[in-house]
Amino acid sequence: MVSIFKKKKKAVILVTCFYAIIVLLGLSMVSFLRVSNEGISSSRDSDSLRAFYAAESGISYAATEITRSSYQWYTHRDKNTPLTSQQTVTDTINSIQLDYPIPVTLPGAMIDSDSGCYTVSGKNFKVKSYPEIIDGFYSGTIVLISQGEYNNVKRTTEYRVGKESAYQYLMFMPQDYTIGSLTFNGRNAGGIHVNGNIYLTGNQYFNYLTTITSAGYMLRLQRYQYGDYHGNYNYPSSPTSPAQLSYHWYPSNTSRFYTGTTTFTTGDTNSPESATLNYYLSQTEYPGASWDYDKYSGSGADTSPAQYIVDDTDLKNLALYEMGNGPGSVSMLSSDSNQKINVKYTDHSPAEGALTEADAFYIASLAEKEGKPVDWTSFWQDWRNNHKNDYQQYHHDGTLTGGEDWQRRFFWSAYNWGDAYGGNGIPDGVNREWWQDLSYGDDRAEFVNDLTPAKVESTYTGEGLDLYYFNTEKQAPAWDAWLEDNGLDQIGLNKTLVQDKTQDGKYLDPTALLGKHADFDNVKKKALNGGIYIGRVETAAYAAWYNEYLNLFNQFIAALNDGSNIGLIMNLFSQLMFCYSQQPNEQYELLNPVPECTEEKYFFNPAQPVVIDGQYKKTNVLEIDVNAINARIASDKDTGGPLAEFNGVIYVDLNDYNWSQNSLNENADSVMLINGERLPEGGLSLATPNNIYLKGNYNLDPDGFLEKNRSADDPAVIARVISEKEHINESADLKWQPAELITKRMVYTLSDDFNEPSYMPMCYGRAQQYYDEYYGRLAGQDYVQGHPYYPSDSWAPDVAATRSIKPRVEQFFQDFYEGPVPSDWDASWISTNWPTNHVWPLGDINDDGKMDYLRANDLINDVQGHIESAYDSKYSFAAIHGSEGNNNPDTPSQLNFVTDKYIYNSAIITPYDFRGSSMEYWYDGKKIINGAFIQLPDNSSYKLPVTGSPTYGRSRTPSQNTYNYESRFGRGSKPSDRPSIGLTFGEEASWREIQNDFF
Amino acid sequence: MNKNKRKQAFTLMETLVATLIMATVLGSMAFSLSHFTRTITDSASQDKAISAARKKIEEILNHPVEQIMNTYNGQTFNVTGLTPDPAGKVTINEIAFEELYDLNVTVSWNERGNPATQTIETSIANY
């Protein structure tokens, strides 16, 4: 027994040890496997990452080939069909050119003979490129699919290449554009492009733009200063700062380019030539490197604005223009029988005989068109002789000091070429001071040659003309030196801001830029399929009935044409009549899938009021609560409702809504977004043909505080918004959602306190109220007492008795009319005898050794001032409109005063000025708008309400507006970062990673 | 009694065999443990290197192409946990003038005295 027990004991120990060993080995195996897997997993992760970046590399290579091939570069006809010589065709329907052999230009690049894919030696990717065809038509997008591979691990990315992205620009304007006192920050990613001239006025700050480009010129305009020069004011000598200059005389403006990378180009923006500004152009930073206004300091060094020699070609072009468009206030071609021209021919054909200038030019033009060689040299010499004394009476002391009278006639007659400053007889772009000096006598004004023509087509002859853009902004020595230092003063494409050289300047097509963004029908489809569509649609019953009716009608017509079966014709006719009688009552139904999120409102728009029959009318506004939309989306996600997969698009068409069939009213219909601090996940794109009001801060950081009415001064918000992009290190710093506002009308940005006035608000100044109420007046009617709608309201003071300029007026009459001021003079008399903008020399009435002048506007302004003052004294705010003060929408009141700062983060696309219009009085409030600002061409616009009266003082834009670039199309952005309309969702995404099987 | 005592104990052979087995098992386990430790350490370093390289690439891609060459080409950077400093280096080759660049981010470090390297390559186009 003992022996057996002992043996068993040893066996137990042995077995125990054995089990222990097994366990230890098992543990070892598990650890081994786990560690091995860890290693494999880690290795595969890095392989996957490498494969991903290899795929991205393939996209970059292929995209470069595409840009080198003018966006026509395809390896495949479609995803599965490699391009071969047999398949090379020009698709005439879609205008797609498939080139074979496929051009490959980069080092090591080739087309793989088996797969037809694009590859590059030493790179681990292969790429397919093919045109995107939707419903049989080329969508304008090239699809790139790139697959990277590393150690048998594959990653595939897809990139849809649009020819141009609308949001490549911080700002895009389709025509001439005046940039005023604004701040633009391109964050080194977005630039400004203007299809035309850029006019700089006021004080603008350009920060971190990539480029400022124009198809025309970049000009700084002088402010209107017509009547005051050499007047009663002493001109300060050698001013050192624009601030020393009276705004009446000189533009107190400057441009500051806070930038390290801004490049300025004019003309062909494709040209590689450009210049980079490498330092600040700021008086503070670089004294003397700013604009120099000291044109008349007496040094002689900086007294010459750019001026022109007017030659025969200029004369002919303007004459042609007048023939086609009619003359302005001064006709270049006289009809005076004492100023005739004898049209001659260089082939010695008989001359036409003496004709009036207008007739002579017409005859000469027709003759030339028929091939006869007109002696234009003789023609224009006759014309010059005819006009050599036209303006002698206006010369200083009767002495011609600069230019010739015929030159002045030329410029005056250019009036109708379109003057940006109210038509003062001065062509666009001409330096007014210089022009005044030239016309009224200043020995420092003269004609010198400094013009360059830009080609346009004559509306009269259809021939190409040289239309001159007048660039008189010759800058002062500091500016010139700066230009020279930067190579901006040289002749050649894209070399300078101010040198005229815009021939062949590139005009970008905004519609092509925008692509589907401008296609409202496309957007509407998106809204109807996964988004929110609010508006009128055809009912299903009506659509079904119409199809049936159309089918019967076609059958009936076919039977009629056949004519062989009378019975069938009668049968079809009766069916047709029956079907017609069954037409549904309702052709349309109103869709509003989110009624709980919307509210119909009616209030006055003080900035763009509707006036019908002399009365202001309320505008119709559909208010959309974005917070409520958010709640609805969340709810639908829980319940599987229709907005569970909201695609981010809202389309509202109030023109088909239940109001606004009135043509005047419909122009003022508006959509207002409220509570938009936090947008739905993925962003929000609102498209509408109506006005858009944006109330309160819009699209702030969704990860931030969510309380409504959070102050935009919150340092965290400000820091995120205005930080330069290059200083942003984490993507978390740019958290707001992609957003777009697309409209065919205006975009208004409102404060949170906008009071939705139920009465038309008063103007800020009571004197301004006079103008606003007295709509429809003409300039000359300033002197008429009483309001046409309130004939008994005789409020105007006795202007004649209080006229402070009486001595000057009397002096004027003594000098020129040899008589006292008529005691009964009135508006009509003034208009007849003292035309607007006319200037009269008064002699040296202030004994400063200089001639003094008086203009008609001096008198008009003075009298208007007295009228306003009298109005102010007679009508008080409280007496007329109650004493409720501001912000009371239930009584007529003044507009809301805005003193806060507001932030709106959204791209804005509108045919009107993207700066929009304020409906409040932004006293010292500030707007910061981050986005891209694209202006649609005029033909994309719907008209705004016809404002029947001026709206002076009813609203004011903020003194500080800042526009920052935030395209959401930047490198590294995700599909979800992109705005919804056009390029965001599903198959229309610009970039996405796709399954390897899809390659 | 002696006989009984001999029968109670393990024989020399049994002891030797058991010792051999235990030595083999424990030895292999010790070897495995060492190997596991090295593998895990290597994987962790590799992950750090790859992560740092990826982060650097994304940082570079978030800049305008025009700036990338001047700002980043030849730039070195530290990678936390890997020595020596700086472990990372950016190399940018211009493939086509101002159009296309090849971007390499390499992280090199010492792993128990032996050199180790991870590289991620991609390209940047100025389109």
Interface residues (C-beta under 8 A of the other chain):
Chain A: V2 S3 K6 K10 C17 I21 L24 L25 S28 S31 F32 V35 S36 E38 G39 S42 S43 D45 S46 L49 R50 Y53 A54 E56 S57 G58 I59 S60 Y61 A63 T64 I66 T67 R68 T105 L106 P107 V161 N188 A189 T210 T261 E726 N729 S731 G970 R971 G972
Chain B: N4 K7 Q8 F10 E14 A18 I21 M22 V25 S28 M29 S32 L33 H35 F36 T39 I40 D42 S43 Q46 D47 I50 R54 I57 E58 E59 L61 N62 H63 P64 V65 E66 Q67 I95 A96 E99 L100 D102 Q118 I120 E121 T122 S123 I124 A125 N126 Y127
